């Protein structure tokens, strides 16, 4: 049963909330409604093109009450029919695009279809004509009938009208540089030349990738046995219903583990989408085969959270789980290290301490890496060497370009978890000026419904002052501070008290960014949000809204402060991408805002910018397939 938005005449309607809900349902805010999934607001009128109606709906308000609901013609905007109610179902651009592909019989689809959608104003690449600017859709008269066409603007203001039957020829331009691309001229030979140069340029990369695949295939790994009865028992105890993507990802991982080739699989899934459960099942399978498992995480708090989660899920079974982090004393760490070397520890969870020289395993069979992009170059080089001897499973919400690129090109295997958990709601995101009254109201609203609040201030210097200001604002609310320079035991105790609900409000640095899962914390206030990167803001927002209760994120910026253009773009993007499952799209947006540097060296970077990342990937994939056929 789908959730829906129901609208009736004479009822109160918050047009701001309706707009946010529509974005959460996958609808796109635009200046003019032209196709299903669009909505546009003009004063007290909002026009929506739902999937359940033949024509767009115009909802007119008077003093915040719905005055009338009417269908309008998408060309003339003339009223067509009056309605006594409107029911609006969810839709996503990606799902719609896939449905259209099917209807039209068309981390073949574009390689990055899972990660980006095209919106009006985006730069796009047409396979035959090159780089243009997508303006939206228009009805064009063809053979006495109006049909939808995508409109792309090229140099000199010339326009190309692309029928939906050719939608597969159009892709979003991703150049990974701050500067905007130059539009091609329609009919010019320059685009064809750029494409031919890129074709030749990908040859060396194709050879390198094929060599990497050959090395992996030739490497001798451990072939895990099929699932045991205990495996089935443990999986049945999962307290939630698995999503279809979780089931598929788990099957992919198990198939890899049961193969003699060492696994190197990337699990891409948004924050809170259930990647950890896939990792738990893989780890348990390894232990049932008598192998040890190392789980590498970027922060001590995430190590603690994983330790608690893995322990709880496997408590009925004879599995020894330990953790190496700053939360363990030197004596405790020494005992754990000896236990790992002797094979007495089955699963060891830890930070980069796990890949230091003194850690020896008796029989390591599986390495699980959570958010690989958070580790340094030296650590990544160490992990690269591991990949040819043991099975490796990497979990990420926002894959770095090279990791994503390798997965797309077959250098690594990839599973995508796109399905949100049932009953999950998008986080209501508000960009607002710092205001004591607003902060007080947000905290007290959460307190009244029995919830908890995160306040993020990403400088240790001044964090006590912020906490004191909050205490004065909301006397009677229990407030604590958390940051990375606190004594280990003090920080651990603070986090445990917050997890147990004994603290109402935690004022912290970004130490909460990765993996903290506190279902009762459903309001987050981020101070100086303009100072954060887009991926950081997304990860922080993902700390709330992890249960069935509606959650709120307040992104605070200083009053009377002029933001840089990059900060404005980031805050606009984080507000725009409120819908569930938008982490990958947001990561791509981040890359374009700040530039990605050289992805594959200066020469390849030039080719990527000349034809766009999507077209580059297509050319490279074609080169690899051609070499395989010729071999």
N, C-alpha and C positions, 0 to 999 in steps of 0.2 A: 504493500500500500504506500503510495507516494505521499509525502507531506505536501501541503498546498497553502497558498495565500488566498484567503476568501475576502472579498470586498462587496459591501452592500450599500445601497443608497441610504442617506440619513445617519450613517454611523460615523463616529469620530475616527479620523485617520491621521496618523503622524506621517507626513510625507517624507521626512528625513529617514525615519525608520523603514518605511516602505522601500525607499531607494536602496538602503543598506541591505534589506532582505532580498531584493531583486538581484543585487550583485552576488549575494550569498547563494542564490539559486542558479547562478551562471549567466544572468542577463548582462548585457553591456550597456553602460551609460553612453549616450551619443547625442549629437545636436539635433539630428532628425532621424526618426524611425523609418527604416526601409526594409528590414527583413526580420524573420522570426528570431527572438532572442534580444532585440533592441529595446531600449526604453529611453525616453527623453523627458526632461522636466522643464516647464516654462511657468514660473510663478506658482500659482495654485492649481496648475493643471499638469497631469503626468500622462504621457502616452506610452503604452506598453504593447509589444507585439508578442502575445503568448503563443505557445505551441498548441493550445486548445481552441484557438479562435481562427476563423478564416481571414479576418482583417485585424489591424491594430485596434486597441481599446484606448479611448480617451476618457480619463477619470477627472472630473471637474469638482473642485472643492470650494466651499464657501464657509469661512470662519472655521476651518479645520474639520468640516463635516462634508461627506460625500454628497454632492448635489445631484450628479447624474453620471451614468456610465453608458458610453456610446461606442459602437464600432465606427471607424472612419476609413475612407478610401486611402490606400497607401500612396497614391499618386497626387490626388487633389486635396486630400485631408477633409473632404466633404463628409458629413455624417451619413451613415448607412443604416444603422439600426440601434434602437434603445435597448438596454439590458437591465434586468432586475437584480442581477448579481454577476460577479466575475470570479472564476476559480483559476488561479495561475499555478501551473506545475513547474518543477525545476527543469532546467536544461543547462548543458554546458556546450561551449563552442566546439570542444574536441569531440564530444559525443555526436553533435549535430553534423560535424564535418565527416565523421565516419559513416553516419547514416546516409548522408548525401553520396558519399563514395559508393556505398553498397547499392543505393538506388540507381546510381548512374552506371553501375557495372564496372567501376574503375578498379634511454639511456642506454598497386603497391603503394604503400604509404611512404611519405617522406621519412627519413631516419629520425628526425626530431619532432614528429607530430605529437608525441606524448608530452613534449616539454614547452611548446609555444602555441599560442593562438594569434591570428592576425586580426588587428583592429584598425579602424579608420585612422589615418595619420601615420601608420607604420610604413617603413621602407620595406619593399618586397622585391623578389627576384622572379621574373618570368623566364622560364627555360629558354624561350626563343628570342626574347626581346631585351632581357637584362634588368638592371636596377631601376625601379620606379617608385612612386609613392601611392599607396592604396588610399583611395578617397571614400570607399564605401560601396554600396550597391545601388543600381538604378534599374528601373523597368525600361527595357528597350523593345520597340516594336519590330518583330521579325515575322514575316509572313502573316500579317494582319493580327498578330497576337503579341501581347506584352509578356516578355520573359525577363527573369532576373539576370543581370550581368554585374560582374565585379569591375569597378572603374579604377584604372591605374594611370596616374599622371607621369609623363616623361619630360625630358628636357624640352624647352621652348613652349611648354604648356600643352603639348600634344597629349591626347588621352587614348588609352587602349581599353576597349570593352571586352571583357573576358566572360564568355558564357559559362554557366555552372558545370556544363559537361566537360569543361577543360580546367576545372578547379585544381587538378593535380599538377598543373603546370606552374602554379603560383605558390611561392614559399616566402616566409618572413626573412628579411635580410638581417643576418647577424654578423657584424664585422669585428666586434670586440675592440673597437677603438673609440675614443671619445668623440672624434670629429665625425660629422655626418657624411654619408657616402654621396658621390656625385651621380646625378641621374644620367642614364644613357639616353641617346637620341634614338627615337624610333626609326628603323630602317638603316641605322648605321652599322658598319662592319666591325666597329670597335668591340662590341659585346662578343661576337663570334671569336675574335682574336683573343680576348681575355680568357674565354672558356677553353680555347685550344692550348693556350700557354699553361693554364692550370692543369689541364689533362696531362700534359707532359711533365709538369712539376710534381704531380702526385706519385709518379712512378717509383721514385726512391723510397717514399714512405710506404707504398704498397709492398715493396720487397721486404722492408724492415718488419712490417706487420706479419707477413707470411712466414718470415723466419721465426718471429716470436711464437706464432701459432704452432709451427713445426717443432720448436723446442719444447713447448708445453705438451704436445701430443706424444713426443718421444720420451719425455720424462716419465720415470717409473714412480708412481705413487702407491698409496695403500688402497686396496679395494675393500671398502666396508661391506659388511654383510647386510642382507635385508633386515627390516625392522623386527625387533623382538616383541614379545607379549607385553613386557614392561613399557616399551615405547608407546604402544597403543593405550595402556593404562594411564601413563603420565599425560599424554596428549588429551585424553578425555577429561582430565581435571582442569583444563583451561576454563576459567570462569566466564569467558565471553564467547559469543558466536563468531567463528572465524569468518573473515570476509573472503570472497572468491579469490582475490589476488593473494591473500595470505596462503590459502590452500595451494594455489599454483606455485608460488614462490617456494614453499616448503617442499613440494614435489620436485621442483627444479634442483634444489639443493641436495635432496636425497639421491636423485639420479646421478648428480655429479660425484657424490661421495661413494656411490657404489660402482663408479667407473675407475679403471686403473690409472687414468690421467689425473694429475693433481688438480683439484678444483681451484678456480679463481673467479668467483662469482660476486658481482656487485648487486646488492639489494637496495633499490631506490624507493623510498617511501616517505611521505610527508611526516611531520612531527606528530607523534601519537597514533600512527597508522598501523602499528603492530609489527614492526621489524624485529623487536626484541624477542617476541614469541617464536619467530622463525629461527632466530639464533639459539634459543633455548632448546628447541627440538633437534637442531643440528648437533649441539654440544652433547645432549643426552645420548644421541645415536653413537657419537664417537666414544663416549665413556662405556657404553654397552659393548663396544668392540675392544675394550681394554686399552684405549688410547687416552692420552692427556689432551686437555684443551686449554689454550691461552686466550684470554679475552682482554684486548687492549683498548683502553678508553682515554679520552683527553684530559679529564679532570678527576680529582679525588672524590668529589661529591657524586659524580656519575658512577665511579667505581663502587662507592658505598650503596648506591641505589640498585645497581646491577647485582651486587652481592646479595642484597636482601631479596630481590626478585627471583634470582636463580635458586637461592636457598629455599624460599617458600615453595617454588614450583616442584622441587625435587626432594622435599623433606621426607617423603615416604620411602625413598629408595637409598640404597647404600652408595651414595655419591659424596665424596669429600670435596667441599668447595672452600677455597681460601681467597683472601684479598691482600694485595700488596699496595700500600699507598702511605701517604703521610699520616693517616689515621692509625697506623700500626707503629708500635715502639720499635727501636732498633733490635731489641731482643726478640720480639714477636716476628719481625721480618726475617731474622736469621733462622729461626725455627721453621718458618714457612719455606724459605729457600731450600733448606735441607730436605724438607718433606717433598718438594717438587722434584729434586734430584733423585730421591729414593723411590719415587713413584707413589708415595703415600697420598699425594694430593692429585685429585682427578681434574678439577677445574680451578684454574688460577686466574683471578680478575685483578687488573692493575693498570696503572698509568705507564708512561714510558719507562718506568723502573723495570718493567717486565722484559725489555729488550736490552738491558745492561749486561755487561760481560760476565757477571758472576751467576747469572741464571742458567742453570742446566736442567734439561728435561730428561727423564728416563725414557719416555716413549711418546713424543709429541705427535699428534695426528691431525689437529685442527687449530687454526688461528682465526679468531674473530676480531675484526677491527671496526670500532665504532667511530664514525666521522674521521676518516683518514686525512682529510684536508686540514685538520687541526694539528697534525704532527709536523715536525720540522723535517728539513731535507735529509739530515743524517739518519733519522728514524725511518724515513721512507726508503732509503737505500738499503737499510737492513731488512726491511719488510720485503723489498723486491727480491732479495736473495732467497728468502724463505719460500717464496711462491713456487719454486721449482722442486721442492722436496715434500711439502705438506699441503693439505687442503687449506685454502684461505677463503673466508667469507667476509666481505666488507659491507657495512651498513652505512647509509648516508641519506640525509634529507636534502642536501644541496650539493650535488656532485661538482667537483672542480672541473674546469673545461677539459683538461687532458684525460682525466678519468672517464668522463662522460664520452669523450671522443673515442677513446680506446674501446669502450664497451659498444658504442654504436658501430664501430668498424670491425668488430669481431676479435679484437685483441684481448678482450675480456668478455665473459658472459654476463648478461644483465637480466634481472627480474625487477619489474616495476609494480609497486603496491599503490594503486591509484584509488582504491575503494575506501572511503571513509568508514570508520566503525559506525554501527547503527546508532541512531539517536544523537550523533555528534552534531553540534550546532556551530556555525561560523562565529568567530570572535568579533564583537562589535568594536570597531577601531575608530578612535577620535583623535585628531591632531588639534591640540588646543594650547593657548598661552598659559604659562604658569599662573595659577590662581589658587589662593588658600581656600576659598569657599568651595571651589570645584573638588579639590583634593579631599577636603573634609567630607563633602557630600558622597564622593565615591567610596571612601573608606566606611562611612557609617551605613551606606546602602548595603555593602557587602556584609558588614557586621550584623545588621538586622536580619539577614537571611541565613545567618550561622556560618558564613564563609570566611575566607582568609584573603589577605592582600600582599602582593609583592610590590615594593617600591625599589626601583633600580636607579642607583646613582653611581656611575662608573668611575668614581675617583675616591680612593681611600681617604685622601685628604679632603675634609669637609663632610664626610659621611656621618660623623657624630652630630654635626651641626644640623644636617637635614633631619636626622632621627629626632633630635630635640625639638625642632620646629614642628614635626608631626605630632609628637607627644603633647605639645601645647595646644595644637589644633583639636585633637581628639582625646581628651583626658578620659581615662577608664578603658582605653583600648591598649592591650598588651603589645609592646613593640620591642623588637630585638634587632641586632645588627649582625650581618655576616659578610666577611671578606677574606681574601686569600692569605693575608698576613697575620690572621689570628692564630693563637696556639691551636694545634690540631684538635686536642680534646675539647677545647672551648667551642670551636667551630662545629665539631661533631655533635656536641650536646645541643647547641643552638638549632642545628638542622633537624635533629631528632625531635626536639620539642615542637618545632614548627610542623613537622610531618604528623606528629601526634595531636595537633590541634591546640596545643597549650599556648601558642603565640598567635595573636590575631594578625599582626602585620610584620613582615620581614623587610628591613631596609638593607639592601645588599648591592654588591657589585655584580658584574656579569658572571660570577661563579655559578649562578643558577641557569646559565644559558643552555647547557647541554644535558638533556635527559631527565631532569628533575620532574618527577611525576607525582603531583599532589592534587588529587581530584577535588579537594575542598577549597583550593585556592583558585578563585575565578575572577579576580580583578588584578590587573598589573598596571602600575603607573611608572612610566619611564621618563626620568628627568633628563633634560638636554638631549632629546631624541635626535636632534639635528647632528649630534656628534657621533652617531652610530652608523655602521655600515648596514646595507639593506638586509643581508643575510643574518646579521646579528639581531636586528629588529624582529625579523621573522622568527628566529629561534626563540627569542625572549617572549614574543607573543604566544608562541606554542607552549609556554609553561602553563597557560590557563586555557580553559575551554576543553579540558581533556575528559570531561564527563558529560552528563546529560543537561547540566545547568547552563543557561546563557552566560557568557563571559564577556568582560570588557577590558579593552586596552586603551589607556590614555597616554598619548605621546605628547609630552610637554616641551614647549619651546619658549624661550624668554620673551617677555613683553618688549615691544618697541625695539625689536632686533631684526636686522636685515639678514635673511638666510642666503647662503651661497646657492648658485643655481643647482649644484650637485645635491645639496641637502634638500632643496625643494623637490627635485626629481625623486629622491629616495622616499620622502614622506608622502608624496603623491602616489608613488607606486605601492607602498605598504598599505595605504588606505584603499587603493583601488583593488588590490588583490586580497580581499577579505574572504573569498569563497574557500571552501575546503579543498585541499589538494592543489593549491597554487604555488607550492614551494619551488618547484622546478622552473615555472614561468618567472617567478620572482628572482631566482638565481640568474636566469638569462638576462633579465632586465638589469640586474646589478652589474653584470659583466659589461653591458653596453654603456651604463652610466659612468663607470670608473675605468673602463678599458681593461683588457685581460693580459696585456703584454704579449710577448711572443709565445704562442701556443706550441709551435713545433719548429722554432728557429725562424730567422729573419726572412728567408726565401719563402717558406710555406706560409708564413704570416701574411706576406704580400699577396699570395694567391687567395688566401681566405678573404682578405679585405676586397680583392678585385671581384670575386664572384659570390661572396657570402658563405657563411659556415655551412649552411644546408646544402648548397650546390657543391661546395668543396667535398662534403661527405659523400654525396651521390657520385661524384666523379671518382673519388677514391674507392668507393665500394664497387663501382663498375670495373675499375682497374684490377682490383683484387680478384673479382669473379672471373675476369678475362684471363688472368694469369693461372688461376686454378684450372680453368678449362683447357688451357694450352699445355699444362704440366702433364 
